[in-house]
Every structure is written in C-alpha cells, then in structure tokens.
Amino acid sequence: MANRDAPILEAELHAYVDGELPAERRPAVRAWLAEHPEDAARVAAWQAQAELINARYGAIAQEPVPLRLDVARLARGERRWSILAIAAVLAAFVLGGVAGWFGRETWAGAVAGVRVLTADAIDAHKLYVVEVRHPVEVAGTEQAHLVQWLSKRLGYDVHAPDLGPIGLKLVGGRLLPGASGAGAALLMYEAPSGERFTVYCARADGPESALRYHAAGSVAAFSWVDDNKGFVVSGPADRDRLLKIAQSVYDQENTPADKKPG
Amino acid sequence: MNAFRNSVQAAIPALRRYARALTRDAEAADDLVQDTLVRALRSEHLFHEGDVRSWLYTILTNLNRNRLRTLARRPALTPIEEADTPGMSGPEAGARDIERALASLVEDQRAALLLVVLEGLSYREVAEVQGVPIGTVMSRLARARAQIKAYLEGERPPLRRIK
C-alpha cells in the first residue's frame, strides 16, 4: 500500500471506468474518487456518455439482419461476380493502401460514387416509367439509331441489352444529364404485364465494384461498376427478378461478341 | 457453413451496431458491413488464427476511414440524419445530442471510443484493430471523452445542473 497517497492518474480513471484496471488497484481508485469530487464527476460523466451511446445504438444489434448481409448468400452470390469485380476491388484496395496511388479511386470512393449514380438512376426511373405518351425520346423500334446516337453523345459504346429471352421488350431510350456534367443513358424495358424496368449507364471512375442491391420503397435497383461505366438496373422491388435482369445485362456487357469487332 | 463463416455470421449484429454509430447513416452503415463481409469471405483462406470478430472490426474500421476520405471531397453527401431537427426534447434530444457529439470527434477517436464502450473490446483488442500502441488508444479515449463532455455541456447549459 505504498502508493496509497500517490495521485491517481487520468489513465487509471479511464481504465477504472472500462473495467481494465487490475483488481488490486480498484480500492485505491474508489478511495481517491470519494475524496476528489471533481474526478468523481468526470468519471460519472464518462459513464453517462457510455450509457447514452448504448441507449442510442445498442438496439441495432437486436434488429433482424437484412437479407443482403446473409453470409451464405454473399458467399454464393459472390462467386458469379467475383472474377472481375471482387478481384479488381481487392487489387485496387491493396494498391491504394500500399502506394496511395489510387487516391480518389479507392474502393470506398467507388462505393460512394455508385451510391450517387444509383440515386440518380432511381430518380430517372421513377420520373419516366410512369410516362404514358413520352416515356422515351427514341423508340425501341429504332434501336440501331438509338444506340448510335447515345454512343456518339456519351463518347463510349452504349449497348441495348437483349432482354427478350427473359420477357422484356425494349421501349426505347433517352439521354439524361449525369453526375458532374457528363451525360447518362436510360434504356427502358417493358414486361408483358406492363411493368417497366430501366437500365441506366453513366461514366464512373474507380475500379469494378461488386453488385449492390438498393431498395427505395416500391422501387429497387442493382448497381455495379465495370470498365469505367456504372450500371443501374431499376424496377419494381422484386429482388430475384431484378437480379435476373441485372445478371443478363452484366453478361451481355461482358460478351465480346456483343461489341463491335475491330 | 464452416466454423469461420459461422463466426462471421454471428458477428453481423454487432458489426451493424458499430457501423451505424460510426457513420450515423443506416444505409452507409449496411454498405460498410456488406463490404466488410465480402472482403472477409474473399480472404477466408488468409485467416489462420486469432479472433474473427476483431478481424472484422479491423476491416470495417479501415473501410470507413477510406469512405470518409471520399466524403470529404463530396460535401453534398452529408447524411440527412445529421440535419437539424428542432423541437425535440427528452430522450430523443439526448439521442440527437450524443449523435452530434460523436460526429464532432476525429475519426480515430470516435472509433476507439465506440469499440470500447459500445462493442466492449479491451484496450489491447482496440490497439490491434487500430494498429497502434495501447497508449495511443488510451489517449484517443481520453480526448474523445473530454470532447464529448465539453460538447454536451456546451450544447445544453440549462440541463447541466439538473444531473
């Protein structure tokens, strides 16, 4: 008990609050606090902070975990998208971390970029799918002209994926203002039942990203980045059906035969 | 599922809680958790020993640091949840105040504090997650607590005496 009268350091007070103080030191701290009301008030304030934080956020751990965070599902779904997406993402991440080369092009940067892009796409989707008379600027019957026009205006090849095999007909497309002044293409598809889906495509810097699902009320979207282009497939909130469509768009974008030779 | 995946799955509720407190944005938080899980599953073969949970906290903490670097360049993305909501009182005001107080912290201090008081990690575990000596963790904690105390007392002067 040689240290009985030695002052208690602030570090020990924190350790005391956090249960990190060795048991034999606790009585000394308690005795100190009994005689030093200012320190006792500080300790009480720290404990109150911890209670506030737990009161505010503790319940989140009791919430049901969203489906998109299911490990088995992620492990399964990932395989299909992994070769391009995850590998590129990891490579970018490692390089970014080691050399700082990538700067704004880190994985997190791409993720934030995709969120903006997805929000833009969902807004466009909501605005135009309800249009009866003018849902598109160029009709799907003029597909060759539509694709040529959009490619020319955007400065990269735009394709209109053939979604006929999964029951969707091309209604047409339009040019939209995209993020930071660059344009974006919006292609609209229709199911026999009248439901409409859109494929949004815009420039996106950053590495390829994993497929992401975003639900926004009755509308939902899958988005990803591939080859410096961001894609967002939006439609009624039906995850499995949207995934099928997104997968088909993704596959067609990555089929060399789909692109002009030479 | 194997033992590794079971451990990952079991950690998800706590990861969501930590991510939400770190970001104060529900969607950004779940995006972070998803990125963390994808990365962890991808690197499963690299994980030989140690605590899966600490490892997940490490990934999430790093990813969030990157995210903030990006957000700093995109001021338009400030989460709506941080917008002013006047007229609240009682427990809701307390929740809002602690959210803002946390928002006022430097990222490394916020992470250290949350890992200790919300996630119940030991100082040693936090030191591993943040890749710094224990002494640094303790000084981050001390600064975080002093800052929050000052913030809460400055924010609500009339309530200070009631406690």
Interface residues (C-beta under 8 A of the other chain):
Chain A: E10 A11 H14 A15 D18 E20 R42 A45 W46 A48 Q49 A50 L52 I53 N54 A55 R56 Y57 G58 I60 A61 Q62 E63 V65 P66 R68 L69 D70 V71 A72 L74 A75 E78 S82 I86 L90 F93 G96 G97 R104 T106 W107 A108 G109 V111 A112 G113 R115 V116 A210 R212 H214
Chain B: M1 R5 V8 Q9 I12 P13 A14 R16 R17 R20 A21 E27 A28 D30 D31 V33 Q34 D35 L37 V38 R39 L41 R42 N62 L63 N64 N66 R67 R69 T70 L71 R73 R74 L77 P91 G94 A95 D97 I98 E99 A101 L102 L113 L114 V116 V117 L118 S122 Y123 M138 L141 A142 R145 I148 K149 L152 K163
